[in-house]
Amino acid sequence: MKSIAIVGAGKIGSTIADFLGHCGDYEVTVIDRSAERLAALDDSVGARRLQLDIERPDQLTAALAGQFAVLSAAPYHLTTTVAEAARASRTHYLDLTEDVASTRRVKELAADAETAFLPQCGLAPGAITIIANDLASRFDKLQDVRMRVGALPKYPSNALNYNLTWSTDGVINEYCEPCEAIVGGQLTATAPLEECESFSLDGVTYEAFNTSGGLGTLCESLAGQVRNLNYRTIRYPGHCAIMKALLNDLGLRHRRDVLKDILEHAVPATLQDVVIIFVTVSGWRDGQLVQETYANKVYSRVIGGVMRSAIQITTAAGICAALDLLAEGDLPQKGFIRQEDITLDRFLANRFGRHYAQTEAAHIAA
């Protein structure tokens, strides 16, 4: 049994603790500065609870000593703090961040590390990266790769057509930071909330627009091989226009704490959500221009007697599957590991990756 630490006891961290604690192969310690969050953890998991302020690097480094791995489910702005403590304690490191700057720092820390650094292990980046890379590998020559992901309420009931399903800080960050893309074969930065498009899936109309971080390291991996590569977040129609008014016209991109307070007091959270994954790749195969599309919907459901949102399931499944693959020796044991280093077949065969199995309503279309 391997000892692992989870930093963060929020919606995602607690789900990760449940998944890993109940599987029987890991001895779990959950670290958080909130005694209330730690007390709310499921007692049946048998996880050790450790209350400390992770912004005290010395304390965190000491807590990670002797652990096989640390999984960061902390807010994105604390990513590098956890990664630096992992390096100091010689502990394998995994995270869920979509923050581009944080991932660059993680890559620096991994350069000559004695342990593995595996960031961006959630949904997007994470599973979406694995899926897109698998599709891209089926072509002799690539043309376009389009990645679309959304975590949406099943029953939208406000002007935003949105409910809070995961980190409010994370949502605001991806709406504000520059986005990476490849356009016309050139790596470029695009503005968030721009290039809004409409599309339909299973008879429902959605919009998708630029957000930061969802590509992970795929721009770097496919540089020189693809004409266009982009990532956009899926929402119901009208959401983008309202968020642009809040962030740009009212200037709340410069007052993120105010926007967070508004959203968390005005927009209800929900466990009744759906995660939509939609990837389209075009290119040449055997001299013919062809296209392949992967489409999937993952819904909230009861797991282990607990109702889990779709975003909890997909995010926790991604990082737990990555941990399993690392623990089983299927991934390198030191240095920087990209999500695209994980094959889709191996990911879906994993006991946690199976949560991404396509339902009868989902499909792969060629």
C-alpha positions in Angstrom: 0.0 0.0 0.0 1.4 3.4 -1.0 1.0 6.5 1.1 -0.3 9.5 -0.8 -1.2 13.1 0.3 -4.1 15.1 -1.1 -3.8 18.9 -0.7 -7.2 20.5 -0.6 -10.4 19.1 1.0 -12.9 20.9 -1.2 -15.4 19.5 -3.8 -12.7 17.8 -5.9 -10.2 16.9 -3.1 -12.8 15.1 -1.1 -13.9 13.2 -4.2 -10.3 12.1 -4.9 -10.0 11.0 -1.2 -13.2 8.9 -1.5 -12.0 7.3 -4.8 -8.5 6.5 -3.5 -9.5 5.6 0.0 -12.1 3.1 -1.0 -10.0 1.4 -3.6 -7.8 -0.2 -0.9 -4.4 0.4 -2.5 -3.5 3.8 -1.0 -3.1 5.1 2.5 -4.6 8.6 2.2 -3.7 11.8 4.1 -5.8 14.9 3.3 -4.2 18.3 4.0 -6.2 21.5 4.4 -6.1 24.6 6.5 -9.8 24.4 7.1 -10.8 22.3 10.1 -14.4 22.5 8.9 -13.6 21.0 5.5 -11.5 18.2 7.0 -14.3 17.4 9.4 -16.7 17.0 6.5 -14.7 14.2 4.9 -16.4 10.8 4.7 -15.3 8.8 7.8 -15.6 5.5 5.9 -12.6 6.5 3.8 -10.3 6.1 6.7 -8.2 9.1 5.6 -5.8 10.8 8.0 -6.7 14.5 8.3 -4.0 17.1 8.7 -4.8 20.7 9.3 -2.0 23.1 8.2 -1.5 26.2 6.2 0.1 25.1 2.9 1.4 28.6 2.4 3.9 27.7 5.1 6.3 25.8 2.8 8.4 24.3 5.6 5.3 22.7 7.2 4.1 21.3 3.9 7.5 19.9 3.0 7.7 18.1 6.3 4.2 16.8 5.9 5.1 15.3 2.4 8.2 13.5 3.6 7.9 9.8 3.1 4.8 10.1 0.8 4.8 8.3 -2.5 3.0 11.1 -4.2 1.1 14.4 -3.5 -2.0 15.3 -5.4 -2.8 19.0 -5.5 -6.5 19.9 -5.5 -5.7 23.3 -4.1 -6.6 26.6 -5.8 -4.6 27.4 -8.9 -2.6 30.2 -7.3 -1.2 27.7 -4.8 0.0 25.2 -7.4 3.6 26.2 -7.4 3.7 26.2 -3.6 2.7 22.5 -3.5 5.0 21.6 -6.4 8.0 23.2 -4.7 7.3 21.3 -1.5 7.0 18.1 -3.5 10.4 18.6 -5.0 12.0 19.5 -1.7 10.5 16.3 -0.1 11.3 14.1 -3.2 7.7 13.2 -3.6 5.9 12.5 -6.9 3.7 15.3 -7.9 0.3 15.5 -9.7 -2.1 18.4 -10.1 -5.3 19.6 -11.8 -4.3 23.1 -12.7 -5.3 24.8 -16.0 -3.1 27.8 -15.2 -0.5 28.2 -17.9 2.1 30.1 -15.8 1.9 27.6 -13.0 2.5 24.7 -15.4 5.6 26.4 -16.7 7.0 26.6 -13.2 6.1 22.9 -12.6 8.1 22.1 -15.8 11.1 24.0 -14.5 11.0 22.1 -11.2 10.8 18.8 -13.0 13.9 19.5 -15.2 16.4 17.6 -13.0 14.1 16.2 -10.4 14.4 12.7 -8.9 10.7 12.2 -9.0 7.9 12.6 -11.5 5.9 15.8 -12.1 2.6 15.2 -13.8 0.5 18.3 -14.0 -2.9 19.0 -15.6 -4.5 15.6 -14.7 -8.1 16.7 -14.6 -10.7 17.1 -17.4 -9.4 20.0 -19.4 -6.5 19.9 -19.6 -6.2 16.2 -18.8 -8.6 13.7 -20.3 -9.4 16.0 -23.2 -5.7 16.2 -24.1 -5.4 12.4 -24.0 -8.4 12.0 -26.3 -7.3 14.7 -28.8 -3.8 13.3 -29.0 -5.2 9.8 -29.6 -7.4 11.1 -32.5 -4.5 13.0 -33.9 -2.2 9.9 -33.9 -4.6 8.2 -36.4 -3.7 10.6 -39.3 -0.8 10.6 -41.7 -0.8 14.4 -41.8 -2.9 16.7 -39.6 -4.9 19.7 -40.6 -7.1 21.0 -37.7 -7.6 19.9 -34.1 -10.6 21.5 -32.3 -11.2 20.7 -28.6 -14.4 21.6 -26.8 -15.4 20.9 -23.2 -18.1 22.2 -20.9 -19.4 21.4 -17.4 -23.0 22.6 -17.5 -26.1 22.5 -15.4 -28.7 20.0 -16.6 -31.4 22.5 -15.8 -30.2 26.1 -16.4 -32.6 28.6 -14.7 -30.9 32.0 -14.7 -29.7 34.6 -17.3 -26.2 33.2 -17.2 -27.6 29.7 -18.1 -25.0 28.5 -15.6 -24.6 27.1 -12.1 -21.4 26.7 -10.1 -20.1 23.2 -10.4 -16.4 23.6 -9.5 -13.8 26.2 -8.4 -15.1 29.8 -8.8 -11.5 31.0 -8.8 -10.7 28.5 -11.6 -13.6 29.7 -13.8 -12.7 33.3 -13.4 -9.0 32.6 -14.2 -9.7 30.8 -17.4 -12.1 33.6 -18.5 -9.4 36.2 -17.9 -6.0 34.8 -18.9 -4.6 34.7 -22.5 -5.2 31.5 -24.4 -2.8 29.4 -26.4 -3.6 28.3 -29.9 -2.0 27.4 -33.2 -3.3 29.4 -36.1 -2.0 28.9 -39.6 0.8 26.8 -38.3 2.0 29.5 -35.9 1.8 29.4 -32.1 -0.1 32.4 -30.9 -2.0 33.9 -28.0 -5.7 34.6 -28.3 -8.1 36.6 -26.1 -10.4 34.8 -23.7 -14.2 35.0 -24.3 -13.6 35.7 -28.0 -14.2 33.7 -31.2 -17.6 32.6 -29.9 -19.2 29.9 -32.1 -22.5 28.0 -32.1 -23.0 24.3 -32.6 -25.5 21.6 -31.9 -25.1 18.2 -30.3 -28.0 15.7 -29.8 -30.5 18.4 -30.7 -29.2 21.0 -28.2 -27.6 24.3 -29.2 -24.5 25.4 -27.4 -21.9 28.1 -27.7 -18.1 27.8 -27.3 -15.5 30.5 -26.8 -11.8 30.8 -26.0 -10.7 30.1 -22.5 -7.2 29.7 -21.0 -5.3 26.5 -20.2 -7.5 23.8 -21.7 -4.9 22.7 -24.3 -2.3 21.7 -21.7 1.0 21.1 -23.5 -0.6 20.0 -26.8 0.5 23.2 -28.6 4.1 22.3 -27.9 3.7 18.6 -28.7 1.9 19.3 -32.1 3.9 22.3 -33.1 4.9 22.0 -36.8 2.4 19.2 -37.4 -1.0 21.0 -37.4 -2.5 24.0 -39.2 -5.0 25.0 -36.5 -5.3 23.9 -32.9 -7.6 25.5 -30.4 -9.6 24.9 -27.2 -12.9 26.5 -26.3 -15.3 26.1 -23.3 -18.9 25.0 -24.0 -21.8 27.0 -22.4 -25.4 27.5 -23.2 -26.2 30.5 -25.6 -25.9 33.9 -24.0 -23.4 33.1 -21.3 -20.4 34.6 -23.1 -22.0 38.0 -23.7 -23.0 38.5 -20.1 -19.5 37.4 -18.8 -17.8 39.8 -21.3 -20.0 42.7 -19.9 -19.1 41.8 -16.3 -15.4 41.3 -17.0 -14.7 43.9 -19.6 -17.4 46.6 -19.5 -17.6 46.7 -15.7 -13.9 46.0 -15.2 -14.4 43.0 -12.9 -11.4 41.2 -14.5 -9.3 43.6 -12.4 -11.4 42.9 -9.3 -11.6 39.2 -9.2 -12.4 39.0 -5.5 -15.5 41.1 -6.1 -16.6 39.0 -9.0 -16.1 35.8 -7.0 -18.2 37.2 -4.2 -21.0 38.1 -6.6 -21.0 34.7 -8.3 -20.9 32.7 -5.1 -23.7 34.7 -3.5 -25.9 34.9 -6.6 -25.4 31.8 -8.7 -26.4 28.5 -6.9 -24.2 25.5 -7.0 -25.6 22.2 -8.3 -24.8 18.5 -8.4 -27.1 18.0 -11.3 -24.7 18.7 -14.2 -23.4 17.2 -17.4 -19.8 17.3 -18.7 -19.7 17.5 -22.5 -16.5 16.4 -24.4 -16.4 17.2 -28.1 -13.2 16.8 -30.1 -12.9 17.1 -33.9 -9.7 16.3 -35.9 -9.2 16.6 -39.6 -6.3 15.6 -41.8 -5.0 13.2 -44.5 -5.1 9.5 -44.3 -4.0 7.3 -47.3 -4.1 10.4 -49.4 -7.7 11.4 -48.5 -8.8 14.4 -46.4 -11.0 12.9 -43.6 -12.4 13.9 -40.2 -12.9 12.1 -37.0 -15.0 13.3 -34.1 -15.2 12.1 -30.5 -18.3 13.1 -28.5 -19.2 12.1 -25.0 -21.5 13.2 -22.2 -20.8 12.3 -18.5 -23.7 12.9 -16.1 -23.8 13.2 -12.3 -24.6 10.0 -10.5 -24.3 8.2 -7.2 -20.9 6.5 -6.6 -20.3 4.7 -3.4 -23.5 5.9 -1.9 -22.7 9.5 -2.5 -24.2 11.8 -5.2 -21.3 13.2 -7.2 -21.5 15.9 -9.9 -20.2 15.1 -13.3 -17.3 17.6 -12.9 -16.3 15.9 -9.6 -16.4 12.5 -11.3 -14.4 13.4 -14.4 -11.8 15.6 -12.6 -11.2 13.1 -9.8 -11.1 10.1 -12.2 -8.4 11.8 -14.3 -5.9 12.4 -11.6 -6.7 9.0 -9.9 -6.1 7.2 -13.1 -2.8 9.1 -13.6 -1.7 8.1 -10.1 -2.5 4.4 -10.7 -0.5 4.5 -13.9 2.4 6.1 -12.1 2.2 3.7 -9.2 2.1 0.7 -11.5 5.3 1.8 -13.4 3.4 2.5 -16.6 4.7 6.1 -16.7 8.3 7.5 -16.2 9.3 7.8 -12.6 11.1 11.1 -12.9 11.0 14.3 -14.8 8.1 16.2 -16.5 5.3 14.0 -17.9 2.7 15.3 -20.3 -0.9 14.2 -20.5 -0.3 13.1 -24.1 2.3 10.6 -22.8 -0.8 8.6 -21.5 -2.5 6.5 -24.2 -6.3 6.6 -24.4 -6.6 2.8 -24.3 -4.6 2.6 -21.1 -6.5 5.5 -19.6 -10.0 4.0 -20.4 -8.9 0.5 -19.2 -8.0 2.0 -15.8 -10.5 1.5 -12.9 -10.9 5.2 -12.5 -10.6 6.1 -16.2 -13.6 3.9 -16.9 -15.8 6.7 -15.6 -15.2 8.2 -19.0 -16.7 5.2 -20.8 -19.1 6.4 -23.4 -22.8 5.8 -22.8 -25.3 4.7 -25.3 -26.2 8.4 -26.0 -22.6 9.2 -26.8 -20.8 8.2 -29.9 -17.6 8.2 -31.9 -18.3 9.4 -35.4 -16.0 9.2 -38.4 
